Every structure is written in structure tokens, then in C-alpha cells.
Amino acid sequence: MPESDVLRAPHVLEFPYKRSLGPVIGGFLTGLRDGRILGARTKDGRVIVPPTEYDPDTGHDTEGLVEVGPGGVVTQWAWTDHPRAGQPVDRPFAWALVQLDGADTAMLHALDAGSAARCSSGMRVTARFRPDSERIGRIQDIECFVPEGGS
């Protein structure tokens, strides 16, 4: 088929809007900017991290933000030998579910433990925040989690 017979329909897919964060997600991101991790308390007293506006089990509104961590326990992890561009760590690392002290759920983030042999479910970790001057209120304000006590 000659090139001139080919039909073309250029299309640009864009999302030209800004999302309003509201008090829950906005509060969480402001907390990260300030070097604190916040979770949402449910009516039955559980704490969800990252926070949500609604209890995923009941659908009820959450009742406010509470500080958790910055330490916690790895519940699950998966090692990444070859990080891709744009990932939180530029050397081999683990993706980990971390249940922060004071939280009832785990959050997904990078774990920089140095090697897969140093990772385990149940290990204690703590958040490593970016320097104050680099924090702007986004999940990347936590660079990654690292083993507590440098071990």
C-alpha cells in the first residue's frame, strides 16, 4: 500500500488538570515535607498508612491524622538487582512493605539494605528523609528506608 493511502489520525492524550489534595492526603504530604509520617485513624482506632479519607473495610470517614514511625518492620520485600531510571535508589535495593510503629497497615517504599542477604521480613527499618531544603511535600521526601542501627 503506498504511503499516501495510509490513514493517519494523530492524537495527543493529556490530563490538563491539577488535583486538589484535601485535608487527608494534603496533611500526609505536608507531614512528609516536615519530616513526619502521618496515618489516618479509623473509627475503630486502627491507623492506615498512607492515609485514606475512608476506612477501606467499612467505608466510614477516617477521623484525623496521627504521627507514626519513622521506624517500623518489613512485612514483605522483593529485591531489585537492576534499578530503572527514576526509581528511588540508583543501586540494587528492595521494594518493601513497611508497617510503621503505630500503624496497622504497611506502606510500599524502597529499602536500601546494601544486599538481598541483609533483607528479611521482620527486620527493623527507619525512614531516611531527604535534607530539609529538598523536601517539597511528596512521597519522594522519604528517600528510602534503611536498616535501624546501620545493621
DODOTOR-809850 format. One line per field, with one value per atom (N, C-alpha, C): atom name; chain; residue number from 1; residue in three letters; x, y, z. Coordinates in Angstrom, 1 decimal. Layout:
% residues N
a <- (CA; ...)
c <- (A; ...)
k <- (NUM; ...)
r <- (ala; ...)
xx <- (X; ...)
yy <- (Y; ...)
zz <- (Z; ...)
***
This chain:
% residues 151
a <- (N; CA; C; N; CA; C; N; CA; C; N; CA; C; N; CA; C; N; CA; C; N; CA; C; N; CA; C; N; CA; C; N; CA; C; N; CA; C; N; CA; C; N; CA; C; N; CA; C; N; CA; C; N; CA; C; N; CA; C; N; CA; C; N; CA; C; N; CA; C; N; CA; C; N; CA; C; N; CA; C; N; CA; C; N; CA; C; N; CA; C; N; CA; C; N; CA; C; N; CA; C; N; CA; C; N; CA; C; N; CA; C; N; CA; C; N; CA; C; N; CA; C; N; CA; C; N; CA; C; N; CA; C; N; CA; C; N; CA; C; N; CA; C; N; CA; C; N; CA; C; N; CA; C; N; CA; C; N; CA; C; N; CA; C; N; CA; C; N; CA; C; N; CA; C; N; CA; C; N; CA; C; N; CA; C; N; CA; C; N; CA; C; N; CA; C; N; CA; C; N; CA; C; N; CA; C; N; CA; C; N; CA; C; N; CA; C; N; CA; C; N; CA; C; N; CA; C; N; CA; C; N; CA; C; N; CA; C; N; CA; C; N; CA; C; N; CA; C; N; CA; C; N; CA; C; N; CA; C; N; CA; C; N; CA; C; N; CA; C; N; CA; C; N; CA; C; N; CA; C; N; CA; C; N; CA; C; N; CA; C; N; CA; C; N; CA; C; N; CA; C; N; CA; C; N; CA; C; N; CA; C; N; CA; C; N; CA; C; N; CA; C; N; CA; C; N; CA; C; N; CA; C; N; CA; C; N; CA; C; N; CA; C; N; CA; C; N; CA; C; N; CA; C; N; CA; C; N; CA; C; N; CA; C; N; CA; C; N; CA; C; N; CA; C; N; CA; C; N; CA; C; N; CA; C; N; CA; C; N; CA; C; N; CA; C; N; CA; C; N; CA; C; N; CA; C; N; CA; C; N; CA; C; N; CA; C; N; CA; C; N; CA; C; N; CA; C; N; CA; C; N; CA; C; N; CA; C; N; CA; C; N; CA; C; N; CA; C; N; CA; C; N; CA; C; N; CA; C; N; CA; C; N; CA; C; N; CA; C; N; CA; C; N; CA; C; N; CA; C; N; CA; C; N; CA; C; N; CA; C; N; CA; C; N; CA; C; N; CA; C; N; CA; C; N; CA; C; N; CA; C; N; CA; C; N; CA; C; N; CA; C; N; CA; C; N; CA; C)
c <- (A; A; A; A; A; A; A; A; A; A; A; A; A; A; A; A; A; A; A; A; A; A; A; A; A; A; A; A; A; A; A; A; A; A; A; A; A; A; A; A; A; A; A; A; A; A; A; A; A; A; A; A; A; A; A; A; A; A; A; A; A; A; A; A; A; A; A; A; A; A; A; A; A; A; A; A; A; A; A; A; A; A; A; A; A; A; A; A; A; A; A; A; A; A; A; A; A; A; A; A; A; A; A; A; A; A; A; A; A; A; A; A; A; A; A; A; A; A; A; A; A; A; A; A; A; A; A; A; A; A; A; A; A; A; A; A; A; A; A; A; A; A; A; A; A; A; A; A; A; A; A; A; A; A; A; A; A; A; A; A; A; A; A; A; A; A; A; A; A; A; A; A; A; A; A; A; A; A; A; A; A; A; A; A; A; A; A; A; A; A; A; A; A; A; A; A; A; A; A; A; A; A; A; A; A; A; A; A; A; A; A; A; A; A; A; A; A; A; A; A; A; A; A; A; A; A; A; A; A; A; A; A; A; A; A; A; A; A; A; A; A; A; A; A; A; A; A; A; A; A; A; A; A; A; A; A; A; A; A; A; A; A; A; A; A; A; A; A; A; A; A; A; A; A; A; A; A; A; A; A; A; A; A; A; A; A; A; A; A; A; A; A; A; A; A; A; A; A; A; A; A; A; A; A; A; A; A; A; A; A; A; A; A; A; A; A; A; A; A; A; A; A; A; A; A; A; A; A; A; A; A; A; A; A; A; A; A; A; A; A; A; A; A; A; A; A; A; A; A; A; A; A; A; A; A; A; A; A; A; A; A; A; A; A; A; A; A; A; A; A; A; A; A; A; A; A; A; A; A; A; A; A; A; A; A; A; A; A; A; A; A; A; A; A; A; A; A; A; A; A; A; A; A; A; A; A; A; A; A; A; A; A; A; A; A; A; A; A; A; A; A; A; A; A; A; A; A; A; A; A; A; A; A; A; A; A; A; A; A; A; A; A; A; A; A; A; A; A; A; A; A; A; A)
k <- (1; 1; 1; 2; 2; 2; 3; 3; 3; 4; 4; 4; 5; 5; 5; 6; 6; 6; 7; 7; 7; 8; 8; 8; 9; 9; 9; 10; 10; 10; 11; 11; 11; 12; 12; 12; 13; 13; 13; 14; 14; 14; 15; 15; 15; 16; 16; 16; 17; 17; 17; 18; 18; 18; 19; 19; 19; 20; 20; 20; 21; 21; 21; 22; 22; 22; 23; 23; 23; 24; 24; 24; 25; 25; 25; 26; 26; 26; 27; 27; 27; 28; 28; 28; 29; 29; 29; 30; 30; 30; 31; 31; 31; 32; 32; 32; 33; 33; 33; 34; 34; 34; 35; 35; 35; 36; 36; 36; 37; 37; 37; 38; 38; 38; 39; 39; 39; 40; 40; 40; 41; 41; 41; 42; 42; 42; 43; 43; 43; 44; 44; 44; 45; 45; 45; 46; 46; 46; 47; 47; 47; 48; 48; 48; 49; 49; 49; 50; 50; 50; 51; 51; 51; 52; 52; 52; 53; 53; 53; 54; 54; 54; 55; 55; 55; 56; 56; 56; 57; 57; 57; 58; 58; 58; 59; 59; 59; 60; 60; 60; 61; 61; 61; 62; 62; 62; 63; 63; 63; 64; 64; 64; 65; 65; 65; 66; 66; 66; 67; 67; 67; 68; 68; 68; 69; 69; 69; 70; 70; 70; 71; 71; 71; 72; 72; 72; 73; 73; 73; 74; 74; 74; 75; 75; 75; 76; 76; 76; 77; 77; 77; 78; 78; 78; 79; 79; 79; 80; 80; 80; 81; 81; 81; 82; 82; 82; 83; 83; 83; 84; 84; 84; 85; 85; 85; 86; 86; 86; 87; 87; 87; 88; 88; 88; 89; 89; 89; 90; 90; 90; 91; 91; 91; 92; 92; 92; 93; 93; 93; 94; 94; 94; 95; 95; 95; 96; 96; 96; 97; 97; 97; 98; 98; 98; 99; 99; 99; 100; 100; 100; 101; 101; 101; 102; 102; 102; 103; 103; 103; 104; 104; 104; 105; 105; 105; 106; 106; 106; 107; 107; 107; 108; 108; 108; 109; 109; 109; 110; 110; 110; 111; 111; 111; 112; 112; 112; 113; 113; 113; 114; 114; 114; 115; 115; 115; 116; 116; 116; 117; 117; 117; 118; 118; 118; 119; 119; 119; 120; 120; 120; 121; 121; 121; 122; 122; 122; 123; 123; 123; 124; 124; 124; 125; 125; 125; 126; 126; 126; 127; 127; 127; 128; 128; 128; 129; 129; 129; 130; 130; 130; 131; 131; 131; 132; 132; 132; 133; 133; 133; 134; 134; 134; 135; 135; 135; 136; 136; 136; 137; 137; 137; 138; 138; 138; 139; 139; 139; 140; 140; 140; 141; 141; 141; 142; 142; 142; 143; 143; 143; 144; 144; 144; 145; 145; 145; 146; 146; 146; 147; 147; 147; 148; 148; 148; 149; 149; 149; 150; 150; 150; 151; 151; 151)
r <- (met; met; met; pro; pro; pro; glu; glu; glu; ser; ser; ser; asp; asp; asp; val; val; val; leu; leu; leu; arg; arg; arg; ala; ala; ala; pro; pro; pro; his; his; his; val; val; val; leu; leu; leu; glu; glu; glu; phe; phe; phe; pro; pro; pro; tyr; tyr; tyr; lys; lys; lys; arg; arg; arg; ser; ser; ser; leu; leu; leu; gly; gly; gly; pro; pro; pro; val; val; val; ile; ile; ile; gly; gly; gly; gly; gly; gly; phe; phe; phe; leu; leu; leu; thr; thr; thr; gly; gly; gly; leu; leu; leu; arg; arg; arg; asp; asp; asp; gly; gly; gly; arg; arg; arg; ile; ile; ile; leu; leu; leu; gly; gly; gly; ala; ala; ala; arg; arg; arg; thr; thr; thr; lys; lys; lys; asp; asp; asp; gly; gly; gly; arg; arg; arg; val; val; val; ile; ile; ile; val; val; val; pro; pro; pro; pro; pro; pro; thr; thr; thr; glu; glu; glu; tyr; tyr; tyr; asp; asp; asp; pro; pro; pro; asp; asp; asp; thr; thr; thr; gly; gly; gly; his; his; his; asp; asp; asp; thr; thr; thr; glu; glu; glu; gly; gly; gly; leu; leu; leu; val; val; val; glu; glu; glu; val; val; val; gly; gly; gly; pro; pro; pro; gly; gly; gly; gly; gly; gly; val; val; val; val; val; val; thr; thr; thr; gln; gln; gln; trp; trp; trp; ala; ala; ala; trp; trp; trp; thr; thr; thr; asp; asp; asp; his; his; his; pro; pro; pro; arg; arg; arg; ala; ala; ala; gly; gly; gly; gln; gln; gln; pro; pro; pro; val; val; val; asp; asp; asp; arg; arg; arg; pro; pro; pro; phe; phe; phe; ala; ala; ala; trp; trp; trp; ala; ala; ala; leu; leu; leu; val; val; val; gln; gln; gln; leu; leu; leu; asp; asp; asp; gly; gly; gly; ala; ala; ala; asp; asp; asp; thr; thr; thr; ala; ala; ala; met; met; met; leu; leu; leu; his; his; his; ala; ala; ala; leu; leu; leu; asp; asp; asp; ala; ala; ala; gly; gly; gly; ser; ser; ser; ala; ala; ala; ala; ala; ala; arg; arg; arg; cys; cys; cys; ser; ser; ser; ser; ser; ser; gly; gly; gly; met; met; met; arg; arg; arg; val; val; val; thr; thr; thr; ala; ala; ala; arg; arg; arg; phe; phe; phe; arg; arg; arg; pro; pro; pro; asp; asp; asp; ser; ser; ser; glu; glu; glu; arg; arg; arg; ile; ile; ile; gly; gly; gly; arg; arg; arg; ile; ile; ile; gln; gln; gln; asp; asp; asp; ile; ile; ile; glu; glu; glu; cys; cys; cys; phe; phe; phe; val; val; val; pro; pro; pro; glu; glu; glu; gly; gly; gly; gly; gly; gly; ser; ser; ser)
xx <- (0.9; 0.0; 0.9; 0.7; 1.5; 1.3; 2.3; 2.3; 1.1; 0.8; -0.3; -1.6; -1.8; -3.1; -3.3; -2.3; -2.4; -3.1; -4.1; -4.9; -4.1; -4.1; -3.4; -4.4; -4.3; -5.2; -4.3; -3.5; -2.7; -3.6; -3.2; -4.0; -3.0; -3.3; -2.5; -3.4; -2.9; -3.7; -3.0; -3.8; -3.4; -4.4; -3.9; -4.7; -4.4; -4.9; -4.5; -5.3; -5.1; -5.8; -4.9; -5.2; -4.5; -5.4; -4.9; -5.8; -5.7; -6.9; -7.0; -6.7; -5.8; -5.4; -6.4; -6.9; -7.8; -7.0; -7.7; -7.0; -6.3; -6.7; -6.0; -4.7; -4.8; -3.6; -2.7; -3.3; -2.6; -1.8; -2.5; -1.8; -0.7; -0.9; 0.2; 1.4; 1.2; 2.3; 3.0; 2.2; 2.8; 3.6; 3.2; 3.9; 5.3; 5.2; 6.5; 7.5; 6.9; 7.8; 8.4; 7.7; 8.2; 9.0; 9.2; 10.0; 9.2; 7.9; 7.0; 6.1; 5.8; 4.9; 3.6; 2.5; 1.2; 0.3; -0.6; -1.6; -2.9; -4.0; -5.4; -5.9; -6.6; -7.2; -8.6; -9.0; -10.4; -11.2; -12.6; -13.5; -13.2; -12.6; -12.3; -10.9; -10.2; -8.9; -7.7; -7.9; -6.8; -6.2; -4.9; -4.2; -3.8; -4.2; -3.9; -2.8; -1.7; -0.6; -0.3; -0.2; -0.5; -2.0; -2.4; -3.7; -4.7; -5.9; -7.0; -8.2; -9.0; -10.2; -11.2; -11.2; -12.3; -11.6; -12.2; -11.8; -12.1; -11.1; -11.3; -12.2; -12.3; -13.1; -14.6; -14.8; -16.2; -16.8; -15.9; -16.4; -16.6; -16.5; -16.7; -15.5; -15.8; -14.7; -13.7; -12.4; -11.4; -11.5; -10.9; -11.2; -10.0; -9.0; -7.9; -6.6; -5.6; -4.2; -3.4; -2.6; -1.7; -0.4; 0.7; 2.0; 2.4; 3.1; 3.6; 5.1; 5.7; 7.1; 8.0; 9.2; 9.6; 10.2; 10.3; 10.7; 9.6; 9.9; 8.9; 9.5; 8.7; 9.1; 8.7; 9.6; 9.4; 8.5; 7.4; 6.5; 6.7; 7.1; 7.4; 8.4; 9.1; 10.1; 10.4; 10.9; 11.3; 12.6; 13.6; 14.9; 14.9; 15.6; 15.7; 17.2; 17.7; 19.2; 19.5; 18.6; 18.9; 17.9; 18.1; 17.1; 17.0; 15.8; 15.5; 15.6; 15.8; 15.8; 14.6; 14.7; 13.6; 13.2; 13.8; 13.4; 14.1; 13.6; 14.1; 15.6; 16.2; 17.6; 18.3; 19.5; 20.2; 21.2; 21.0; 21.8; 20.8; 21.3; 20.3; 19.7; 18.4; 17.6; 16.4; 15.6; 14.4; 13.2; 12.1; 10.8; 10.3; 9.8; 9.4; 8.1; 7.3; 6.1; 6.6; 6.4; 6.9; 5.7; 5.5; 4.5; 5.2; 4.9; 5.5; 5.0; 5.8; 5.4; 4.1; 3.1; 1.8; 0.8; 1.2; 0.3; -0.2; -1.4; -1.9; -1.9; -1.4; -1.2; 0.3; 0.7; 2.1; 2.0; 3.1; 3.3; 4.4; 4.3; 5.3; 6.3; 7.6; 8.6; 9.9; 11.0; 12.3; 13.0; 13.8; 14.6; 16.0; 16.9; 18.3; 19.1; 19.2; 19.9; 21.3; 21.7; 23.0; 23.1; 22.3; 22.3; 21.0; 20.6; 19.5; 19.7; 20.9; 21.3; 21.0; 20.9; 20.7; 19.2; 18.4; 16.9; 16.2; 15.2; 14.4; 13.0; 12.0; 10.7; 10.9; 10.4; 10.6; 11.7; 12.6; 13.7; 13.2; 13.9; 13.6; 14.2; 13.5; 14.0; 13.5; 14.1; 13.7; 13.7; 12.9; 12.8; 14.1; 14.6; 15.7; 15.1; 14.9; 14.3; 15.4; 15.0; 15.8; 16.2; 17.2; 17.5; 16.4; 16.2; 15.1; 14.9; 16.0; 15.9; 15.4; 15.4; 15.0; 13.5; 12.9; 11.6; 10.5; 9.6; 8.5; 7.1; 7.0; 5.7; 5.3; 6.1; 5.8; 6.3; 5.9; 6.4; 7.9; 8.5; 9.9; 10.7; 10.0; 10.7; 11.3; 10.7; 11.4; 12.2; 13.6; 14.5; 14.3; 14.2; 14.1; 14.1; 13.9; 14.1; 15.4; 16.0; 17.3; 17.2; 18.1; 18.1; 18.3; 17.6; 17.8; 19.2; 19.8; 21.1; 22.3; 22.0; 23.0; 23.3; 22.5; 22.8; 22.1)
yy <- (-1.2; 0.0; 1.2; 2.1; 3.4; 4.2; 4.9; 5.8; 6.7; 7.3; 8.2; 7.6; 6.3; 5.7; 5.3; 5.5; 5.2; 6.3; 5.9; 6.9; 7.2; 8.4; 8.8; 9.6; 9.5; 10.2; 10.6; 11.6; 12.0; 12.3; 11.9; 12.1; 12.3; 13.3; 13.6; 13.4; 12.5; 12.2; 13.1; 13.9; 14.8; 14.8; 15.2; 15.4; 16.8; 17.8; 19.2; 19.7; 19.1; 19.5; 19.3; 19.9; 19.8; 19.1; 18.2; 17.5; 18.3; 18.5; 19.1; 17.9; 18.1; 17.1; 16.9; 17.9; 17.8; 17.6; 17.5; 17.6; 16.3; 15.1; 13.9; 13.7; 13.6; 13.5; 14.7; 15.9; 17.1; 17.2; 16.7; 16.6; 15.6; 14.5; 13.5; 14.1; 14.7; 15.3; 16.4; 17.3; 18.3; 17.7; 16.6; 15.9; 15.5; 14.9; 14.4; 15.5; 16.7; 17.9; 18.3; 18.1; 18.5; 17.3; 16.2; 15.1; 14.2; 14.2; 13.3; 12.5; 11.3; 10.4; 10.3; 10.6; 10.6; 9.5; 9.0; 8.0; 8.5; 7.8; 8.2; 7.2; 7.8; 6.9; 6.6; 5.3; 4.9; 5.0; 4.8; 4.9; 3.8; 2.6; 1.6; 1.7; 2.8; 3.0; 2.5; 1.9; 1.5; 2.7; 2.5; 3.6; 3.1; 3.8; 3.5; 4.4; 3.7; 4.5; 3.8; 4.6; 6.0; 6.2; 7.4; 7.7; 7.7; 7.4; 7.5; 8.3; 8.8; 9.6; 8.7; 7.4; 6.5; 5.2; 4.6; 3.2; 2.2; 1.5; 0.6; -0.6; -0.9; -2.0; -1.6; -0.4; 0.0; 1.1; 1.8; 3.0; 4.2; 4.2; 5.3; 6.3; 7.6; 8.6; 8.3; 8.6; 8.5; 9.7; 9.6; 10.6; 11.5; 11.6; 12.5; 11.9; 12.7; 12.2; 12.1; 11.0; 10.8; 10.5; 10.9; 10.6; 9.1; 8.5; 7.1; 7.1; 6.0; 5.8; 6.8; 7.1; 6.8; 5.3; 4.6; 3.2; 2.3; 1.1; 0.1; -1.3; -2.2; -3.6; -3.9; -4.5; -5.0; -6.3; -6.2; -7.4; -8.3; -7.7; -8.4; -7.5; -8.2; -7.5; -8.2; -7.5; -8.1; -7.4; -8.1; -7.5; -7.1; -5.9; -5.4; -5.2; -6.1; -6.1; -5.0; -4.6; -3.6; -2.5; -1.5; -0.4; 0.3; 0.8; 1.5; 3.0; 3.8; 5.2; 5.7; 6.6; 7.2; 6.5; 5.3; 4.6; 5.3; 5.1; 5.8; 5.6; 4.5; 4.2; 3.8; 4.3; 4.1; 2.9; 2.0; 0.8; -0.3; -1.5; -2.6; -2.3; -2.6; -2.3; -3.2; -3.1; -3.9; -3.0; -3.4; -2.8; -3.5; -2.8; -3.4; -2.8; -3.7; -3.2; -3.0; -1.8; -1.4; -1.0; -1.8; -1.4; -0.6; 0.7; 1.7; 1.5; 1.9; 1.8; 2.7; 2.2; 2.9; 2.8; 2.0; 1.8; 0.4; 0.2; -1.1; -1.6; -0.8; -1.3; -1.0; -1.5; -1.3; -0.4; 0.3; 1.2; 0.6; 0.8; 0.3; 1.5; 1.1; 2.1; 1.3; 2.0; 1.4; 1.2; 0.1; -0.3; -0.4; 0.4; 0.3; -0.4; -1.7; -2.5; -3.0; -2.6; -3.0; -4.3; -5.3; -6.6; -7.3; -8.2; -9.1; -9.9; -10.3; -11.1; -10.4; -9.1; -8.3; -7.9; -8.4; -8.1; -9.3; -9.1; -10.2; -9.6; -10.4; -10.0; -10.0; -9.0; -8.8; -7.9; -7.5; -6.6; -5.2; -4.6; -3.2; -2.2; -1.2; -0.2; 1.2; 2.2; 3.6; 4.4; 5.4; 6.2; 7.1; 7.3; 8.2; 9.3; 10.5; 11.6; 12.4; 13.1; 14.0; 15.1; 15.9; 17.1; 18.0; 18.8; 19.7; 20.6; 21.1; 22.1; 21.4; 20.1; 19.4; 18.9; 18.9; 18.4; 19.3; 18.8; 19.7; 19.2; 18.1; 17.5; 16.5; 15.5; 14.3; 13.1; 11.9; 10.7; 10.5; 11.1; 11.1; 11.9; 12.6; 13.2; 12.2; 11.0; 9.8; 9.2; 9.3; 8.8; 7.3; 6.6; 5.2; 4.8; 3.5; 3.0; 2.4; 2.4; 1.7; 0.9; -0.1; -0.9; 0.0; -0.2; 0.5; 0.2; 1.2; 1.0; 0.7; 0.9; 0.7; -0.8; -1.7; -3.1; -3.7)
zz <- (0.0; 0.0; 0.0; -0.9; -1.0; 0.3; 0.7; 1.9; 1.8; 0.7; 0.6; 0.9; 0.8; 1.1; 2.6; 3.4; 4.8; 5.5; 6.2; 7.0; 8.3; 8.7; 10.0; 10.8; 12.1; 13.0; 14.2; 14.1; 15.3; 16.5; 17.6; 18.8; 20.0; 20.8; 22.0; 23.2; 24.1; 25.3; 26.4; 27.0; 28.1; 29.2; 30.3; 31.5; 32.1; 31.4; 31.8; 33.1; 34.2; 35.4; 36.6; 37.6; 38.9; 39.9; 40.7; 41.7; 43.0; 43.6; 44.9; 45.9; 46.8; 47.7; 48.9; 49.4; 50.6; 51.8; 53.0; 54.3; 54.6; 54.1; 54.4; 53.6; 52.3; 51.5; 51.6; 51.6; 51.8; 53.1; 54.2; 55.5; 55.5; 54.9; 54.8; 54.1; 52.9; 52.2; 52.9; 53.6; 54.4; 55.5; 56.1; 57.1; 56.6; 55.4; 54.8; 54.5; 54.1; 53.9; 55.2; 56.3; 57.6; 58.3; 57.6; 58.2; 59.1; 58.9; 59.8; 58.9; 59.4; 58.6; 59.4; 58.7; 59.3; 58.7; 59.6; 59.2; 59.5; 59.0; 59.3; 60.3; 61.3; 62.4; 61.9; 62.0; 61.7; 63.0; 62.8; 63.9; 65.0; 64.5; 65.5; 66.0; 65.7; 66.3; 65.5; 64.4; 63.6; 62.9; 62.5; 61.8; 60.4; 59.3; 58.0; 57.4; 56.9; 56.3; 55.0; 53.9; 53.8; 54.1; 54.6; 55.0; 53.8; 54.1; 53.2; 53.8; 53.0; 53.6; 54.1; 53.7; 54.1; 54.6; 55.6; 56.1; 54.9; 54.4; 53.3; 53.7; 55.0; 55.5; 55.7; 56.1; 56.5; 55.6; 54.9; 54.1; 54.9; 56.3; 57.1; 56.9; 57.1; 57.1; 58.2; 57.8; 58.9; 59.8; 61.0; 62.0; 62.3; 61.5; 61.8; 61.5; 61.5; 61.2; 62.5; 62.6; 63.8; 63.2; 64.0; 63.6; 63.9; 63.0; 63.1; 62.8; 63.1; 62.7; 63.4; 62.8; 61.5; 61.3; 62.4; 62.4; 62.2; 61.7; 61.6; 61.2; 60.8; 60.5; 59.0; 58.3; 57.0; 57.1; 56.3; 56.3; 55.1; 54.0; 52.8; 52.0; 51.1; 50.3; 49.0; 48.0; 46.8; 46.3; 46.0; 45.6; 44.2; 43.9; 42.5; 42.2; 41.4; 41.1; 40.1; 39.2; 38.2; 38.3; 39.1; 39.2; 37.8; 37.6; 36.4; 36.6; 35.6; 35.7; 36.4; 37.3; 38.0; 39.3; 39.6; 40.8; 42.0; 43.2; 44.3; 44.7; 44.3; 44.6; 43.3; 43.1; 41.9; 41.9; 42.9; 43.0; 43.5; 43.5; 43.9; 45.2; 45.3; 46.5; 46.5; 47.6; 47.7; 47.7; 47.1; 47.3; 48.6; 49.5; 50.8; 51.3; 51.9; 52.6; 54.1; 54.6; 55.9; 56.8; 57.8; 58.8; 59.9; 59.8; 60.7; 62.2; 63.1; 64.5; 64.7; 65.3; 65.4; 64.3; 63.2; 62.1; 62.1; 61.5; 61.4; 60.0; 59.0; 57.7; 57.3; 56.2; 55.7; 54.5; 54.3; 53.1; 52.2; 50.9; 50.0; 49.8; 49.9; 49.6; 49.4; 49.0; 48.7; 50.0; 50.1; 51.2; 50.7; 51.2; 50.9; 52.0; 51.8; 52.8; 52.4; 51.2; 50.7; 49.9; 50.3; 49.6; 50.0; 49.1; 49.4; 50.7; 50.9; 52.1; 53.4; 53.3; 54.5; 54.7; 53.8; 53.9; 54.5; 55.3; 55.8; 56.3; 56.2; 56.8; 58.3; 58.9; 60.4; 60.8; 59.8; 60.1; 60.5; 61.4; 61.8; 60.8; 60.4; 59.5; 59.9; 59.4; 59.7; 58.4; 58.3; 57.1; 57.1; 55.9; 55.6; 54.7; 55.3; 54.6; 53.8; 52.8; 52.1; 53.0; 52.7; 53.5; 53.5; 54.6; 54.8; 53.5; 53.0; 51.9; 50.6; 50.5; 49.3; 49.4; 50.6; 50.8; 50.3; 49.5; 48.9; 49.2; 49.9; 50.1; 49.1; 48.9; 48.0; 48.6; 48.2; 48.7; 48.6; 47.6; 47.4; 48.5; 49.4; 50.5; 51.4; 51.4; 52.1; 51.0; 51.1; 50.1; 50.0; 51.2; 51.2; 52.7; 53.0; 54.3; 54.4; 55.6; 55.8; 57.1; 57.3; 58.5; 59.7; 60.8; 62.0; 62.6; 63.1; 63.7; 62.7; 61.5; 60.5; 60.2; 60.8; 60.5; 59.4)
***
